[in-house]
Amino acid sequence: MSMYFVIGDETLWNPSSGAGRLFLRQVEVFEAELALPSGIGQGKYWGDPDTLEVDPVAYEEFTRGLVAWHCRTGHSVILALSEGFVATAVALAWRAEIEMEMPEPGAGRVPGGVRHAVQVPGNPRTTSAAVVTALDARAQEMDRSMVR
């Protein structure tokens, strides 16, 4: 079995059911964390829970907020827990022809209802530039490995 993430008649991603369910559960976590809807939901096949329509407008806002949130945290555990999901979300955005630019390191406000976590002691080796670079590389890796 597998799932389909689609826009109209175009399949953006066709993961196994296990990978698709895990991705959707993480979508729910980050929708709550960012206070932004993802734009991923049931599509034209309402009786088929394995086909999910991606609303490109909502998904763009969600993914931009997600990337900004991820790239501006300095918390090592949060970075480790979120990197794979954020990279997968970015690769899916690229496939939806959403222009995704990595934010400038350390600049700007994070969209959504983001709460800040404190890490004690801080990790001086983790810089926002390194996080942005790692995320971009990981998203490219994900895009190459995600089946359509």
Secondary structure, 3 states (H helix, E strand, C coil): CECEEEECCEEEECCEHHHHHHHHHHHHHHHHHHCCCCCEEECCCCCCCCEEEECHHHHHHHHHHHHHHHHHCCCHHHHHHHHHHHHHHHHHHHHCCCCCCCCCCCCCCCCCCCCCCCCCCCCCCCCHHHHHHHHHHHHHHHHHHCCC
